[in-house]
């Protein structure tokens, strides 16, 4: 019994999209977002967003830009986590022990160029 060979369809590569970090950068240049909001926009996990934000923060040190972080704050007493270096949301407020915390929010500040430089 002879079987007909089916003609192979040509390989079509998947549409190229920007890297996740480039997508995060583009979002943060437009508006201030939390890790949860970035996660829902790009459709990756919140943990992956935070990991990528760490890399972006390190990358920004080399450039003349920076990630501005609006620190997390307690919804109950208003305590602001100013000295916190981690990008994750804190678990509890150290003052009132409440677990109702506003997430930190991120924004990318455009580079500044000195017009006085010659």
N, CA and C of each residue as an Amber inpcrd file, in Angstrom:
protein
   354
   0.8270000  -1.1670000   0.0000000   0.0000000   0.0000000   0.0000000
   0.8850000   1.2490000   0.0000000   0.6900000   2.0630000  -0.9860000
   1.4630000   3.2940000  -1.1090000   0.7240000   4.4480000  -0.4420000
   1.4770000   5.2070000   0.3310000   0.8780000   6.3620000   1.0020000
   1.3860000   7.6310000   0.3280000   0.4820000   8.5240000   0.1350000
   0.8860000   9.7990000  -0.4340000   1.5770000  10.6280000   0.6390000
   2.6520000  11.2400000   0.2530000   3.3390000  12.1290000   1.1840000
   2.6700000  13.4970000   1.1360000   2.4000000  13.9640000   2.2980000
   1.7590000  15.2700000   2.4130000   2.8240000  16.3550000   2.2410000
   2.5170000  17.3300000   1.4360000   3.4650000  18.4220000   1.2280000
   3.6230000  19.1930000   2.5320000   4.8690000  19.4330000   2.8890000
   5.1360000  20.1810000   4.1180000   4.8260000  21.6520000   3.9090000
   4.1960000  22.2000000   4.9260000   3.9320000  23.6340000   4.8780000
   5.2060000  24.3710000   5.2700000   5.4580000  25.5020000   4.6460000
   6.6870000  26.2320000   4.9720000   6.6660000  26.6940000   6.4280000
   7.8390000  26.7080000   7.0230000   7.9860000  27.1440000   8.4080000
   7.7790000  28.6530000   8.4800000   6.8790000  29.0630000   9.3390000
   6.6240000  30.4840000   9.5480000   7.0160000  30.8020000  10.9800000
   8.0640000  31.6090000  11.1630000   8.4900000  31.9230000  12.5380000
   7.4310000  32.7560000  13.2500000   7.4290000  32.6130000  14.5560000
   6.4930000  33.3910000  15.3710000   6.8160000  34.8690000  15.2320000
   5.8050000  35.6770000  15.3280000   6.0030000  37.1190000  15.2080000
   6.9240000  37.5860000  16.3240000   7.9160000  38.3570000  15.9390000
   8.8620000  38.8490000  16.9400000   8.2060000  39.9420000  17.7460000
   8.4020000  39.8570000  19.0290000   7.9260000  40.9160000  19.8880000
   9.1070000  41.4100000  20.7120000   8.9360000  42.5600000  21.2820000
  10.0160000  43.1150000  22.0910000  10.2950000  42.1950000  23.2770000
  11.4850000  42.3060000  23.8190000  11.7780000  41.5260000  25.0100000
  10.9170000  42.0430000  26.1540000  10.7690000  41.2240000  27.1570000
   9.9420000  41.5950000  28.3100000  10.4590000  42.8810000  28.9390000
  11.7680000  42.9920000  29.0640000  12.3280000  44.2060000  29.6930000
  12.0340000  45.4520000  28.8690000  12.0940000  45.3160000  27.5340000
  11.7710000  46.4700000  26.6920000  10.3020000  46.8470000  26.8290000
   9.4390000  45.8450000  26.9600000   8.0150000  46.1160000  27.1560000
   7.7830000  46.8330000  28.4840000   8.4720000  46.3800000  29.5310000
   8.3400000  47.0230000  30.8470000   8.8360000  48.4670000  30.7800000
   9.9860000  48.6630000  30.1300000  10.5240000  50.0220000  29.9800000
   9.5420000  50.9310000  29.2520000   8.9500000  50.4270000  28.1770000
   8.0040000  51.2360000  27.4020000   6.7910000  51.6180000  28.2500000
   6.2900000  50.6840000  29.0390000   5.1460000  50.9800000  29.9020000
   5.4880000  52.0240000  30.9540000   6.6640000  51.8570000  31.5780000
   7.0370000  52.7480000  32.6820000   7.4220000  54.1480000  32.2040000
   7.7630000  54.2790000  30.9350000   8.0480000  55.6090000  30.4020000
   6.7550000  56.3780000  30.1690000   5.6430000  55.6410000  30.0020000
   4.3520000  56.2900000  29.7500000   3.6460000  56.7050000  31.0320000
   3.6500000  55.7980000  32.0400000   2.9050000  56.0980000  33.2670000
   3.4370000  55.2920000  34.4440000   3.0380000  55.7080000  35.6260000
   3.4450000  55.0460000  36.8690000   2.5710000  53.8080000  37.0790000
   3.2200000  52.6650000  37.3410000   2.4990000  51.4060000  37.5120000
   3.0700000  50.5990000  38.6710000   2.2370000  49.7400000  39.2490000
   2.7050000  48.7860000  40.2650000   3.1290000  47.5070000  39.5480000
   3.8050000  46.6160000  40.2600000   4.2320000  45.3480000  39.6790000
   3.0270000  44.5290000  39.2260000   1.9420000  44.5980000  39.9810000
   0.7230000  43.8550000  39.6290000   0.1250000  44.3800000  38.3250000
   0.1310000  45.6920000  38.1520000  -0.4000000  46.2890000  36.9250000
   0.4680000  45.9430000  35.7170000   1.7800000  45.9670000  35.8970000
   2.6930000  45.5870000  34.8160000   2.4560000  44.1270000  34.4460000
   2.3120000  43.2870000  35.4630000   2.0740000  41.8620000  35.2650000
   0.8370000  41.6120000  34.4140000  -0.2370000  42.3190000  34.6910000
  -1.4680000  42.1100000  33.9290000  -1.3670000  42.6680000  32.5110000
  -0.6090000  43.7300000  32.3160000  -0.4510000  44.3210000  30.9770000
   0.4020000  43.4350000  30.0630000   1.4910000  42.9050000  30.5990000
   2.4230000  42.1220000  29.7880000   2.0880000  40.6310000  29.8160000
   1.2700000  40.2360000  30.7660000   0.8500000  38.8400000  30.9430000
   2.0170000  37.9160000  31.3110000   2.7590000  38.3600000  32.3190000
   3.7770000  37.5120000  32.9500000   3.5190000  37.5710000  34.4530000
   4.1470000  36.6680000  35.1920000   3.9050000  36.6330000  36.6340000
   4.4860000  37.8780000  37.3160000   3.9250000  38.1830000  38.4700000
   4.4020000  39.3250000  39.2390000   5.8560000  39.1160000  39.6810000
   6.2150000  37.8740000  39.9970000   7.5920000  37.5630000  40.3940000
   8.5600000  37.8430000  39.2360000   8.1420000  37.5010000  38.0130000
   8.9830000  37.7830000  36.8460000   9.1230000  39.2870000  36.6180000
   8.0520000  40.0230000  36.8630000   8.1080000  41.4820000  36.7240000
   9.1360000  42.0490000  37.7030000   9.0760000  41.6050000  38.9560000
   9.9980000  42.1220000  39.9760000  11.4430000  41.7580000  39.6580000
  11.6480000  40.5510000  39.1420000  13.0010000  40.1270000  38.7490000
  13.5240000  41.0050000  37.6160000  12.6810000  41.2670000  36.6300000
  13.0810000  42.1160000  35.5110000  13.2940000  43.5550000  35.9460000
  12.4960000  44.0320000  36.8890000  12.6880000  45.3960000  37.3980000
  14.0380000  45.5520000  38.0900000  14.4780000  44.5110000  38.7890000
  15.8050000  44.5490000  39.4250000  16.8940000  44.7180000  38.3670000
  16.7830000  43.9510000  37.2730000  17.7710000  44.0530000  36.1940000
  17.7090000  45.4160000  35.5140000  16.4990000  45.9160000  35.3240000
  16.3460000  47.2350000  34.7080000  16.9590000  48.3010000  35.6060000
  16.7630000  48.1690000  36.9120000  17.3280000  49.1400000  37.8530000
  18.8540000  49.1460000  37.7800000  19.4610000  47.9660000  37.6660000
  20.9130000  47.8900000  37.5300000  21.3730000  48.4760000  36.1960000
  20.6180000  48.2050000  35.1440000  20.9510000  48.7210000  33.8210000
  20.8820000  50.2450000  33.7950000  19.9240000  50.7970000  34.5220000
  19.7240000  52.2380000  34.5340000  20.8830000  52.9880000  35.1810000
  21.6000000  52.3090000  36.0570000  22.7490000  52.9540000  36.7040000
  23.7930000  53.3610000  35.6730000  23.9070000  52.5810000  34.6010000
  24.8970000  52.8590000  33.5600000  24.4740000  54.0200000  32.6720000
  23.1680000  54.2350000  32.5850000  22.6410000  55.3020000  31.7410000
  22.3440000  56.5250000  32.5950000  21.8760000  57.5390000  31.9720000
  21.5560000  58.7770000  32.6930000  20.0660000  58.8200000  33.0540000
  19.4930000  57.6570000  33.3580000  18.0830000  57.5680000  33.7430000
  17.9620000  56.7870000  35.0350000  16.7950000  56.8260000  35.6130000
  16.5780000  56.0630000  36.8290000  15.1130000  55.6780000  36.9480000
  14.8730000  54.6190000  37.6960000  13.5080000  54.2310000  37.9890000
  13.1100000  54.9750000  39.2570000  12.0440000  55.7380000  39.1600000
  11.5180000  56.4160000  40.3350000  10.5320000  55.4740000  41.0040000
  10.6560000  55.3360000  42.3050000   9.8000000  54.4210000  43.0450000
   8.9860000  55.2170000  44.0570000   7.6570000  55.1210000  43.9210000
   6.7760000  55.6630000  44.9430000   6.6780000  54.5650000  45.9880000
   7.2050000  54.7810000  47.1870000   7.2870000  53.6980000  48.1640000
   5.9270000  53.1760000  48.6150000   5.9250000  51.9400000  49.0850000
   4.7200000  51.3240000  49.6400000   4.3080000  52.1030000  50.8780000
   2.9960000  52.0700000  51.1710000   2.5060000  52.7540000  52.3690000
   1.3640000  51.9510000  52.9790000   1.1850000  52.1430000  54.2770000
   0.1330000  51.4440000  55.0070000  -1.2100000  52.1240000  54.7480000
  -2.2120000  51.3390000  54.4110000  -3.5540000  51.8860000  54.1710000
  -4.2170000  52.3190000  55.4690000  -3.8120000  51.7010000  56.5820000
  -4.4690000  51.9660000  57.8650000  -3.9100000  53.2070000  58.5730000
  -2.5790000  53.2520000  58.7650000  -2.0020000  54.3610000  59.5300000
  -1.2310000  55.3550000  58.6710000  -0.9680000  55.0250000  57.4080000
  -0.2740000  55.9450000  56.5200000   1.2420000  55.8710000  56.5530000
   1.8130000  54.9200000  57.3030000   3.2700000  54.7840000  57.3640000
   3.8180000  54.5530000  55.9570000   4.9040000  55.2580000  55.6050000
   5.5210000  55.1330000  54.2880000   6.8560000  54.4160000  54.4360000
   7.0750000  53.3890000  53.6330000   8.2950000  52.5740000  53.6720000
   9.3850000  53.2380000  52.8280000   9.8840000  54.3700000  53.2890000
  10.8340000  55.1750000  52.5250000  12.1950000  54.4980000  52.3900000
  12.7010000  53.9030000  53.4460000  14.0560000  53.3530000  53.4430000
  14.1410000  51.9360000  52.8840000  13.0660000  51.4020000  52.3800000
  13.0360000  50.0340000  51.8710000  13.6970000  49.9730000  50.5020000
  14.6910000  49.0870000  50.3540000  15.4050000  48.9330000  49.0850000
  14.7870000  47.8850000  48.1730000  14.0650000  46.9440000  48.7600000
  13.4510000  45.8820000  47.9530000  12.2690000  46.4300000  47.1700000
  12.0320000  45.8510000  46.0080000  10.9480000  46.3040000  45.1530000
   9.6170000  45.6310000  45.4840000   9.6630000  44.5900000  46.3010000
   8.4550000  43.8490000  46.6400000   7.5960000  44.6200000  47.6370000
   6.3320000  44.2350000  47.7110000   5.3990000  44.8380000  48.6660000
   5.6910000  44.2750000  50.0560000   5.7900000  45.1190000  51.0750000
   6.0300000  44.6200000  52.4390000   4.8550000  43.7820000  52.9330000
   5.1170000  42.9120000  53.8890000   4.0700000  42.0570000  54.4350000
   3.2000000  42.7530000  55.4640000   3.8310000  43.4720000  56.3970000
   3.0970000  44.1370000  57.4780000   3.6760000  45.5130000  57.7380000
   2.8470000  46.3600000  58.2850000   3.2900000  47.6880000  58.7120000
   4.0160000  47.5390000  60.0460000   5.2090000  48.1230000  60.1920000
   5.9290000  48.0160000  61.4640000   5.2880000  48.8340000  62.5920000
   4.4290000  49.7770000  62.2620000   3.8060000  50.6290000  63.2660000
   2.5270000  50.0010000  63.8130000   1.5680000  49.7110000  62.9310000
   0.2630000  49.2240000  63.3840000   0.0430000  47.7340000  63.1110000
   1.0110000  47.0810000  62.4830000   0.9680000  45.6420000  62.1660000
  -0.1150000  45.2670000  61.1540000  -0.6880000  46.2400000  60.4870000
  -1.7150000  45.9850000  59.4810000  -1.0730000  45.3430000  58.2490000
  -1.8060000  44.4790000  57.5930000  -1.3250000  43.8430000  56.3650000
  -1.9160000  44.5110000  55.1330000  -2.6580000  45.5800000  55.3330000
  -3.2410000  46.3210000  54.2130000  -2.2450000  47.3830000  53.7620000
  -1.4900000  47.0420000  52.7320000  -0.3930000  47.8860000  52.2650000
  -0.6220000  48.2750000  50.8040000  -0.4260000  49.5610000  50.4900000
  -0.4050000  50.0010000  49.0950000   0.9070000  49.5250000  48.4890000
   0.8570000  48.9820000  47.2900000   2.0660000  48.4910000  46.6190000
   2.9720000  49.6500000  46.2020000   4.2870000  49.3860000  46.0970000
   5.1630000  50.4160000  45.5260000   4.8290000  50.5860000  44.0470000
   5.0290000  51.7800000  43.5390000   4.7380000  52.0700000  42.1270000
   6.0160000  52.5520000  41.4610000   6.1380000  52.2920000  40.1710000
   7.3720000  52.5470000  39.4450000   7.1250000  53.4370000  38.2360000
   8.1250000  54.2750000  37.9350000   8.0620000  55.1680000  36.7870000
   9.4910000  55.4180000  36.3320000   9.6890000  55.5750000  35.0350000
  11.0420000  55.8510000  34.5380000  11.1600000  57.3220000  34.2260000
  12.1390000  57.9270000  34.8720000  12.4440000  59.3270000  34.6760000
  13.2540000  59.4660000  33.3910000  12.8550000  60.3360000  32.4720000
  13.6390000  60.5150000  31.2510000  15.0180000  61.0860000  31.5670000
  15.9940000  60.7990000  30.7140000  17.3490000  61.2940000  30.9860000
  17.4090000  62.8130000  30.9560000  18.2890000  63.3320000  31.7840000
  18.4900000  64.7790000  31.8180000  19.8300000  65.0870000  31.1620000
  19.8270000  66.0850000  30.3480000  21.0560000  66.5080000  29.7040000
  21.3140000  67.9440000  30.1100000  22.5400000  68.1770000  30.5460000
  22.8920000  69.5370000  30.9360000  23.0880000  70.3940000  29.6970000
  22.3420000  71.4650000  29.5940000  22.4770000  72.3520000  28.4370000
  23.7230000  73.2260000  28.5640000  24.3070000  73.2590000  29.7660000
  25.4760000  74.0890000  30.0040000  26.7850000  73.4000000  29.5980000
  26.7400000  72.0730000  29.3750000  27.9670000  71.3530000  29.0210000
  28.4590000  71.7980000  27.6500000  29.7740000  71.8920000  27.5390000
  30.3780000  72.2830000  26.2640000  31.3960000  71.2790000  25.8270000
